């Protein structure tokens, strides 16, 4: 049990390899409450080992399974897959995006998700709803045993081996001559001090330069998509680098896409496209949303003011200063929990 896209089905494979029969509502195309009658049918046919990998968000949703197990004197174990750092919902956001990329080759919009009618692909609101309604499992519900599994992402460093600097644009690389928050005209762009010289150093060291930006003015109609593109292209021209950039044109509120920071959509997309090693990739920005985006993408964050300081050793000391890097906490309680590794 756990968030959608937290890794339940992958973990369930460990049981199916040992003759457990898997019951998953998405796979069977049924409602959650219909799994118990299906399990009862299989039990009468001689099956005795079952693994049910579903969200089981509330105690009420879990109750029918527990009741059936007690009636048939079958031991029932709860396995809760979760995460502390990053938070479980952030892991699920990352995984949800990777699912889209693996299956559809791009991050789908809400409209495209609705068109696909794919039970394994869902909008961000599904995860926020789960967080709001979720009830932690307790022994009082009737479980004979319970286990908490901490999700841990394992990436093949032979494949994911490249390094990159992912850059915010507004307030990080550029400002406007007019004093506006965002440029609407390419001629209004001014590059901030030391940007070109410091970025050149990292390019010479083999870093790929990438860009991620929120451009909600497009959704408001005060800036066209083409104007935004022209401003990004002009920024790259002034810097002298062909930065591969992506920007979210959607509205800020309510957050209903995976591409607007702090959602990790573009971070995951860049990691997959360039086969980036998250441990060697850095997000540089000036907003809290940039910092949260970095954590959710599993990469380090450095504030633009620190990154672009002349003679700064903030990056050179990255192995000794991991305060902003996503990592599993080392608290005693966390150490006591088993970890679930997923590729």
Secondary structure by P-SEA (a helix, b strand, c coil): cccccccccccaaaaaaabbbbbbcccccccccaaaaaaaaaaaacccbbbbbccccccccaaaaaaaaaaacbbbbbbbbbbccccaaaaaaaaaaaaaaacccccccaaaaaaacccccccaaaaaaaaaccccccccccccbbbbbbbbbbcccccccbbbbbbbcccccccccccccccccccccccccaaaaaaaaaaaabbbbbbbbbccccccccccaaaaaaaaaaaaaaaccccbbbbbcccccccccccccccaaaaaaaaaaaccccccbbbbcccaaaaaaaaaacbbbbccccccccccccccccccccccccccccccccccbbbbbcc
